[in-house]
Amino acid sequence: MDLEEAGMKQTWKSWIIGLTAASLLLAMAACGQKKSGINLVEDDGGEKTTVNFFGPLGRSDPDSGNVAVSAQERTIKMAEEQLNAKMDYRTYMAEDHTEKTYDDVVLDRIHNNMDDLYLLNPDTIQILGEEGELVDLSSLENTANLRDVVRTANTVNGKLVAIPQEVVAYGLFINRDMFEQYQLDPPNTPEEFLECCRVFKENGIETPVGANRWWLECFVLAHAYAQLYNGGDTQEQVQDLNSGKIKYSDLLRPGFEFLQELIDEGYIDAKTALTYEAIDGEGPDFLAQKTPMVMAYWAAANSDALYGKPDFSMEVIGFPSSYGQMPVLSISGYGVNTDGENREMAMKMLDIMLSDEALKMYTEINRVISPSKNVDVECIDALKPLKQRINEGVYVLGSNASMKVEQWGNLCLVVRKLMDGASVEECLAEFDQLQQESLEK
């Protein structure tokens, strides 16, 4: 159910659409074909208000077996029936990297008031929230049930501008059998992680950490932002970052230095990782037990086509940090156009889609983390360590719309430069430049 990468050099936007698996957008949107004005809702002859919804694909074939689409559509059908309304799907998926990204099309459409409801990636949430193009959803009845992480990630200038149907968590997938073979415990801190890598390397495991060109920023995020998100003063520190009182480079330095050490020691093969797409590159070695650790997102542990059926005992933990094993979360979301023709009905429909009843159905079908604090789902044993940390409120955000400097995509691109030989100082200077540009706006 998780996405393909299309047009990788379309910067990180294609990657977010292609791999993060958040809501339907981050599960389906990287390749395919363009469609427009598709509405497969049967009309019973009565007059219904139509909400125009723009997303990466239209309603699915009932026989397609696409679980992700089915879960979303069931919540939409629930809203349609309760409100005697209908959802008109308008869609776009880029054919290849030469075409506009989904994000580019979303920005164009919302600037021209072409739709009412949108499924949005983190970068567009941030842009459109800053521009005032998205309705403040705080007034919806069911926002009272949201986890704090959703509010933190998708609040712009005090307004909650987007809400997802699932929260995506990234973790470190480890071969527990290999750890036990060398009498190692799953690492909590950067120091413990380095020691595990040393032991594996000394015992003939050439590359202890399987990597690709997309997800190494999770190490940087976990190490650098552990205190920011778990120290009790997140809002104050974000304000200081936005004002320039705190430099991003000061916070990010420990994370970049840690990743550089992993590369220098040969624990990560950075040059090879630069040629790897996510899971397709490093996945075979992990499944063949040639490398004991890889990075991936929650749903990869549930999918038999990815890491759902390993021939060993697998465990998914958080990334090493000063606060222990640290999950990295990324949040997408539905947003309502401020000037949409049917924005009031769009908000009513979205409120039903975000009810605990609807989210329970969605969560149980997709076996994901719900944005509602009242909805839980049993997960496989391998995911329980990661889930426990999230339930404890321990995490860092890979995307935070209240930060003036976008994190997830910028870190991905700058980390790639580190992998390709740039120095830590050069990478940090890039973030200083991004921060300066944000202050000048």
Secondary structure, 3 states (H helix, E strand, C coil): CCCCCCCCCCHHHHHHHHHCCCCCHHHHCCCCCCEEEECCCCCCCCCCEEEEEEECCCCCCCCCCCHHHHHHHHHHHHHHHHHCEEEEEEECCCCCCCCCCHHHHHHHHHHCCCCCEEEECHHHHHHHHHHCCECCHHHCHHHHHECHHHHHHHEECCEECCECCCEEEEEEEEEHHHHHHCCCCCCCCHHHHHHHHHHHHHCCCCCCEECCCCCCHHHHHHHHHHHHHHCCCHHHHHHHHHHCCCCHHHHHHHHHHHHHHHHHCCCCCHHHHCCCCCCCCCHHHHHCCCCCEEEEEHHHHCCCCCCCCCCCCEEEECECCCCCCECEEECCEEEEECCCCCHHHHHHHHHHHCCHHHHHHHHHHHCCECCECCCCCCCCHHHHHHHHHHHCCCCEECCCCCCCCCCHHHHHHHHHHHHCCCCHHHHHHHHHHHHHHHHHC
